[in-house]
Amino acid sequence: MKPVLEVRDLMVTYPPRRGAAPARAVDGVNLQVRQGEIVALVGESGCGKSTLARALVGLVKPTGGQVLGDGEPLGYSAAALKAYRRHTQLVLQDPGGALNPRQNVFDAVAEGPRLHGLTDRLGERVHAALARAGLRPPEE
């Protein structure tokens, strides 16, 4: 089975600040994720986890290497990123910042499809996603 997400020798280097040398945040990362797999990035603070995650969704453009979605190199135009982000999302490590406590689960799950204009049969989409995640019964 081919990877749905692949990273080849990814590098992200930030320009120098206040006379310091450039900061190499990600250095030569290789990664493959196949359909149905879950990947967690674990490491000490400042090791590049968030920068790598941002590069995977196109929020940070790598200074070297490649990100491929379904075998195709990630494009960085607004249209290419919008299409890519319909299938790839970033989950922040701070649940307080990632989830709105005033929002119910249905609306939290529906937010992505709404942002991408996928509002036809939205209820069915959300219920199916909740069922796939093992949250049953989804109507609760």
Backbone hydrogen bonds, N-H to C=O, Kabsch-Sander energy under -0.5 kcal/mol:
donor,donor_aa,acceptor,acceptor_aa,energy
4,V,33,V,-2.5
5,L,33,V,-1.8
6,E,68,L,-2.6
7,V,31,L,-3.1
8,R,66,Q,-2.6
9,D,7,V,-0.5
10,L,29,V,-2.6
11,M,64,G,-2.5
12,V,26,V,-2.1
14,Y,23,A,-3.2
20,A,17,R,-2.4
23,A,14,Y,-1.8
24,R,22,P,-0.6
25,A,12,V,-2.0
25,A,23,A,-1.0
26,V,12,V,-1.7
28,G,10,L,-1.0
29,V,10,L,-1.9
31,L,7,V,-2.0
33,V,5,L,-2.8
37,E,34,R,-2.4
42,V,40,A,-0.6
47,C,44,E,-1.6
52,L,48,G,-2.7
53,A,49,K,-2.4
54,R,50,S,-2.6
55,A,51,T,-2.2
56,L,52,L,-2.1
57,V,53,A,-1.1
58,G,55,A,-0.8
59,L,54,R,-2.6
60,V,54,R,-1.1
63,T,11,M,-2.2
64,G,11,M,-1.5
66,Q,8,R,-2.0
68,L,6,E,-3.3
69,G,72,E,-2.6
70,D,4,V,-1.8
70,D,68,L,-0.5
72,E,69,G,-1.8
74,L,67,V,-2.9
81,L,77,S,-2.6
82,K,78,A,-2.1
83,A,79,A,-2.1
84,Y,80,A,-2.3
85,R,81,L,-2.6
86,R,82,K,-0.5
86,R,83,A,-0.8
87,H,84,Y,-1.7
88,T,84,Y,-1.0
92,L,90,L,-0.6
97,G,94,D,-1.1
98,A,94,D,-1.9
99,L,95,P,-2.3
103,Q,100,N,-1.9
108,A,104,N,-2.1
109,V,105,V,-2.5
110,A,106,F,-2.4
111,E,107,D,-1.0
114,R,110,A,-2.3
115,L,111,E,-2.4
116,H,112,G,-1.5
117,G,114,R,-1.7
118,L,113,P,-3.2
119,T,117,G,-1.2
122,L,119,T,-1.4
125,R,121,R,-2.3
126,V,122,L,-2.7
127,H,123,G,-2.5
128,A,124,E,-2.5
129,A,125,R,-2.3
130,L,126,V,-2.6
131,A,127,H,-2.4
132,R,128,A,-2.5
133,A,129,A,-1.6
134,G,131,A,-1.5
135,L,130,L,-2.8
136,R,134,G,-1.1
140,E,137,P,-1.8
